[in-house]
Amino acid sequence: MEARDKQVLRSLRLELGAEVLVEGLVLQYLYQEGVLTENHVQEINAQTTGLRKTMLLLDILPSRGPKAFDTFLDSLQEFPWVREKLKKAREEAMTSLPAASRR
């Protein structure tokens, strides 16, 4: 995952925790697309609250490869307002980060 995408997830971490429920389609889509392993899904589902599940997902995502952020955006079909907020933050990060950081 690119540095700007990691920064976007970090900067919106609390908002994502409050607004995204990962138990439904989000986890299954990320698993289907190979971003998460079966072990990741089980570990996330073992968490006791929705907030903890979302926080664990946000901890895992940055290490899941270059397509993880875009796939996460795609998984947010049930949360279009969150997807738009992430896209906007990403665009802002692209203009504020030096070119060397975007590689």
C-alpha positions as CSV (number, residue, x, y, z in Angstrom):
1,M,0.0,0.0,0.0
2,E,1.3,3.4,-0.9
3,A,2.4,5.8,1.8
4,R,-0.4,8.3,1.0
5,D,-3.0,5.5,1.4
6,K,-1.6,4.5,4.7
7,Q,-1.8,8.1,5.8
8,V,-5.4,8.4,4.7
9,L,-6.4,5.3,6.7
10,R,-4.5,6.6,9.7
11,S,-6.0,10.0,9.6
12,L,-9.6,8.7,9.3
13,R,-9.1,5.8,11.7
14,L,-11.6,6.9,14.3
15,E,-14.2,8.0,11.8
16,L,-13.9,4.7,10.0
17,G,-14.3,2.8,13.3
18,A,-17.5,4.7,14.0
19,E,-19.1,4.4,10.6
20,V,-18.0,1.1,9.0
21,L,-19.3,-2.3,10.0
22,V,-16.9,-4.8,8.6
23,E,-19.0,-7.9,9.5
24,G,-21.1,-7.9,6.3
25,L,-20.0,-7.6,2.8
26,V,-16.7,-5.7,3.5
27,L,-14.9,-8.7,5.0
28,Q,-16.3,-11.2,2.5
29,Y,-15.4,-9.0,-0.5
30,L,-11.8,-8.4,0.8
31,Y,-11.5,-12.2,1.3
32,Q,-12.9,-12.9,-2.2
33,E,-10.4,-10.5,-3.8
34,G,-7.5,-12.1,-1.9
35,V,-6.7,-9.0,0.2
36,L,-7.5,-11.0,3.4
37,T,-6.7,-14.6,4.2
38,E,-9.2,-16.9,5.9
39,N,-7.1,-16.5,9.0
40,H,-7.5,-12.7,8.9
41,V,-11.3,-13.1,8.6
42,Q,-11.4,-15.5,11.5
43,E,-9.2,-13.2,13.6
44,I,-11.3,-10.1,12.8
45,N,-14.6,-12.0,13.5
46,A,-13.2,-13.2,16.9
47,Q,-13.2,-9.5,18.1
48,T,-16.0,-8.7,20.5
49,T,-17.2,-5.4,19.2
50,G,-17.7,-3.8,15.8
51,L,-15.2,-1.1,16.6
52,R,-12.5,-3.7,17.5
53,K,-13.2,-5.6,14.3
54,T,-12.8,-2.4,12.2
55,M,-9.7,-1.4,14.0
56,L,-8.1,-4.8,13.4
57,L,-9.0,-4.6,9.7
58,L,-7.4,-1.1,9.6
59,D,-4.3,-2.6,11.2
60,I,-4.1,-5.4,8.7
61,L,-4.9,-3.6,5.5
62,P,-1.6,-1.6,5.1
63,S,0.4,-4.8,4.9
64,R,-1.8,-6.5,2.3
65,G,-0.3,-5.2,-0.9
66,P,-0.6,-2.4,-3.5
67,K,-4.2,-3.1,-4.4
68,A,-5.5,-3.3,-0.8
69,F,-6.7,0.3,-0.6
70,D,-8.6,0.3,-3.9
71,T,-10.1,-3.1,-3.0
72,F,-11.2,-1.7,0.4
73,L,-12.8,1.3,-1.4
74,D,-14.7,-1.2,-3.7
75,S,-15.8,-3.2,-0.6
76,L,-17.6,-0.1,0.8
77,Q,-20.7,-0.4,-1.4
78,E,-22.9,-0.3,1.7
79,F,-21.1,2.9,2.9
80,P,-20.9,5.3,-0.1
81,W,-20.4,8.3,2.1
82,V,-17.3,6.7,3.6
83,R,-16.0,5.7,0.2
84,E,-16.3,9.3,-1.0
85,K,-14.6,10.6,2.2
86,L,-11.7,8.3,1.6
87,K,-11.4,9.2,-2.0
88,K,-11.4,12.9,-1.2
89,A,-8.8,12.4,1.5
90,R,-6.7,10.4,-0.9
91,E,-6.8,13.2,-3.5
92,E,-5.9,15.8,-0.9
93,A,-3.0,13.6,0.2
94,M,-1.8,13.3,-3.4
95,T,-1.5,17.1,-3.7
96,S,0.2,17.6,-0.3
97,L,2.8,14.8,-0.3
98,P,6.1,15.3,-2.2
99,A,6.4,13.3,-5.4
100,A,9.1,11.0,-3.8
101,S,6.6,9.9,-1.2
102,R,4.1,8.7,-3.7
103,R,6.3,6.0,-5.1
